């Protein structure tokens, strides 16, 4: 294997965004990618990425092994949708970077990138208020800022490359341990080509008062985004992380496949909040899992809007006694979209509790699937799980499926499962229209009402953004 | 001064004609009651005027201030000043009355006009006091788990806030005990005035003891078969609908 022709110093053959009709996408600016691994996936691609990042040998080895696992694993179409076969791995670009070092202050961020952020509607004041902003622009973070107070507390908040290079003693221990490479085909893919994402370490007892936040988006056609996130909350610490994405519309399918690992050590609390709004051609195949030690708490709040297909089942492994896991999930599937989402709760210690609340909305031909896995083995005592999943259908063509897999053994544990399917009735829409609301506004209000109890758990700015996204989706769904 | 004119209005549900030619002019400041036994087309008429998608206007015309509204969407009719107080108001889980009303009022404003939130709440609380509604009421989801009386009061509250030109009140008395009926009727009476025309649809005379109409119309088999003043309601109460029916058949 030779990397002679693929050293990072050699410029890319062509600009990946050239030839794209810039007017048809919502917003895409001509970014000069300094590093580009080209399209298609091979060992050379992996070598290139590793070299561009000046990675340690162990990481490169990790990547190459993962690539073999990816090749070896079949598409999981024996249980998942055959839509996965539409992904053409040869046409995807696996690595692009604007070649910039992550920025510390807003002033240092290049103008064209700022312009894109403006178009994404990230309010100025949010940047100021939020403790740390790690905004990922394509493969590398274009901008990152940790509020002084946070770093003074000893919190490390960097991208994956910097974390593995500068702080291997902290991150290597858990990297790829919560979600092993071979967990599934897409976690293997991510492990081979990962780039960007956030690595966070919170020292013992530190309570990060402001949520840490990252925005990222896809900005080039056929460009896969494979960010990798690892959050370690040391004993008794607390942290909230928020991620949100918007992607411009492009005609060819785009792949997003992230891996997010959380580790909450004894008594620690991690809350991970996602609001994702992908363009309707994006395959969003994400593996998210947390490991909760004794008396630790991990909460996933996950909201999925858009995409061609989303497959995502945030999970918590409840490893220590009295650990708590929670998944709050909202999915909206519009015409031509499939939201295949859910949650996994693996109870592995006594007196562990888990809670799953999943709400899905299917509009038009949109399809929602809930998959849940709750596992409580026989030898455990005092474990509890509560699962609620509610589906809302808007018009008769929508489809919704529920696949709960609950394995509870032993009689000292308690499980509760509730599921409901409801429809936005014509009567309800007429009632609202009679008060002056348009059909779109009426639907939007119904949907917002349906998720209201969950949306209230989001931080203010996210619930506002969520409402705005739903308004836009519903507006577009009315003929 | 506004007018709502029904000109030989015919309404069908699918193939079946339910309202078979109703003519009636309602002016601002007037209260008209339409009475009649069940299944004579009273509620159908009210819903059809509001533009319910299940019903087709198969003949005639409905004019608001001289202009036909038949081509208007239900929400356009609402914004033009028509209000329907539903017999069975829909539940909207998760949407509070305060937020729902806010969205409704906002929809009546012109483009670029923003609702003044402080003024809105001030007015909302005023109307609620008038209708003897507890302040906590507005944070409850619209009609979700409401008693019959609460639902009807919520309808009158919305009517008070939206200030329509014409209110079509469909069996507002149904499902109410006498105390709830009095409160709702009192609310409607307070809203009566030169700017509002009311079409009261009711099965029973008892509502009309509390909301005294200017005109009473009796509907039977999709037609208005007798009209008169408020004394007609009392006569009906004494003699029953069979009396009108016999008179109509004889004619």
Contacts between the chains, C-beta under 8 A, distances in Angstrom:
chain1	res1	chain2	res2	distance
A	425	B	90	7.2
A	426	B	53	6.5
A	426	B	54	7.7
A	427	B	90	5.2
A	428	B	90	4.4
A	428	B	91	7.5
A	428	B	92	6.4
A	430	B	52	5.8
A	430	B	53	6.6
A	430	B	74	6.1
A	430	B	90	7.8
A	431	B	86	6.5
A	431	B	89	6.5
A	431	B	90	3.9
A	431	B	92	7.5
A	432	B	90	7.8
A	432	B	92	7.1
A	432	B	100	7.7
A	432	B	104	7.8
A	433	B	51	7.9
A	433	B	73	7.2
A	433	B	74	4.2
A	433	B	75	4.2
A	433	B	78	6.8
A	434	B	50	5.4
A	434	B	51	7.8
A	434	B	74	5.7
A	434	B	75	7.5
A	434	B	77	8.0
A	434	B	78	5.3
A	434	B	83	7.5
A	434	B	84	5.2
A	434	B	86	7.7
A	435	B	78	5.9
A	435	B	100	7.5
A	435	B	104	3.9
A	435	B	107	7.4
A	435	B	158	6.5
A	435	B	162	6.8
A	436	B	75	5.6
A	436	B	78	4.3
A	436	B	79	4.9
A	436	B	104	5.1
A	436	B	105	7.8
A	436	B	107	3.8
A	436	B	108	5.1
A	436	B	162	7.3
A	437	B	75	5.9
A	437	B	103	6.1
A	437	B	104	6.3
A	437	B	107	5.1
A	438	B	73	7.9
A	438	B	75	5.3
A	438	B	107	7.2
A	439	B	73	7.9
A	439	B	75	7.3
A	441	B	103	6.7
A	441	B	107	6.6
A	442	B	75	8.0
A	445	B	92	7.0
A	445	B	95	5.6
A	445	B	100	7.1
A	445	B	103	6.1
A	446	B	92	6.6
A	446	B	95	7.6
A	448	B	94	7.1
A	448	B	95	7.0
A	449	B	92	5.5
A	449	B	93	5.5
A	449	B	94	3.0
A	449	B	95	3.8
A	449	B	141	6.9
A	450	B	93	6.7
A	450	B	94	5.7
A	451	B	94	7.2
A	452	B	94	3.6
A	452	B	95	7.1
A	453	B	94	6.6
